[in-house]
Amino acid sequence: MSNYYDVTFHELSGKSVVKREVISDKEPFDAWQDACDSFTDDVLNIRVNEDTFVSLSRRFVVRIDVEEVDGPVDKQIKRHDEIMGVVNTLSNMGF
């Protein structure tokens, strides 16, 4: 089963690159590999969005954080449930 992850690559300089909603079948520890378009022993090539590509030198990447997040379908379901909750509350109040 696929999970969605937000993957953050932290550099030695203090800057970080975030790739959001990465879909991966791998364990969370290895999900960073799916966040990269390609990687070698020296460079991580990441497509951050449609227009932005980043190449990180692996020598300067000090930490990679992987956080499991809800996928787009789960977000839509939660949003729908929240809206229905508001409608029910307003209905109970007489509006």
KAZIPE-V418786 format. One record per residue. N is the residue number from 0. RES is the residue in three letters. PHI is phi in degrees with one decimal (999 if undefined). D_CENTER is the distance of its C-alpha to the mean C-alpha in whole Angstrom. Layout:
n=<N/N>
res=<RES/RES>
phi=<PHI/PHI>
d_center=<D_CENTER/D_CENTER>
This chain:
n=<0/1/2/3/4/5/6/7/8/9/10/11/12/13/14/15/16/17/18/19/20/21/22/23/24/25/26/27/28/29/30/31/32/33/34/35/36/37/38/39/40/41/42/43/44/45/46/47/48/49/50/51/52/53/54/55/56/57/58/59/60/61/62/63/64/65/66/67/68/69/70/71/72/73/74/75/76/77/78/79/80/81/82/83/84/85/86/87/88/89/90/91/92/93/94>
res=<MET/SER/ASN/TYR/TYR/ASP/VAL/THR/PHE/HIS/GLU/LEU/SER/GLY/LYS/SER/VAL/VAL/LYS/ARG/GLU/VAL/ILE/SER/ASP/LYS/GLU/PRO/PHE/ASP/ALA/TRP/GLN/ASP/ALA/CYS/ASP/SER/PHE/THR/ASP/ASP/VAL/LEU/ASN/ILE/ARG/VAL/ASN/GLU/ASP/THR/PHE/VAL/SER/LEU/SER/ARG/ARG/PHE/VAL/VAL/ARG/ILE/ASP/VAL/GLU/GLU/VAL/ASP/GLY/PRO/VAL/ASP/LYS/GLN/ILE/LYS/ARG/HIS/ASP/GLU/ILE/MET/GLY/VAL/VAL/ASN/THR/LEU/SER/ASN/MET/GLY/PHE>
phi=<999/-83.3/-120.5/-108.3/-134.6/-99.2/-113.4/-117.0/-100.1/-98.8/-99.6/-59.4/-72.7/100.0/-80.5/-142.1/-120.1/-114.3/-113.6/-97.6/50.2/-80.9/-88.9/-149.9/-94.0/-83.0/-63.7/-54.1/-63.0/-103.9/-66.4/-60.6/-64.9/-75.4/-75.6/-93.8/-70.4/-157.4/-152.0/-127.6/-69.1/-109.7/-136.7/-110.0/-103.9/-124.5/-98.3/-74.8/-146.6/-62.4/-108.4/-118.2/-118.9/-130.1/-114.7/-108.9/-75.6/-63.8/-63.5/-102.3/-86.1/-99.4/-159.2/-126.3/-100.7/-125.3/-124.7/-74.6/-128.8/-73.8/-78.5/-58.9/-68.0/-62.2/-62.6/-64.5/-63.7/-63.3/-62.7/-63.3/-63.1/-65.6/-64.0/-63.9/-63.9/-65.8/-60.6/-63.2/-63.4/-64.8/-64.5/-65.4/-82.3/99.4/-91.4>
d_center=<17/13/10/6/4/2/5/8/11/14/18/21/22/20/17/13/11/7/5/3/3/5/8/10/14/14/14/12/14/14/10/10/13/11/9/12/15/17/18/22/23/23/20/17/16/13/13/10/12/15/17/16/16/16/18/18/21/20/23/21/18/19/16/12/10/8/7/7/7/9/9/11/14/14/13/16/18/18/18/22/23/22/24/27/27/28/31/32/33/34/36/38/39/41/39>
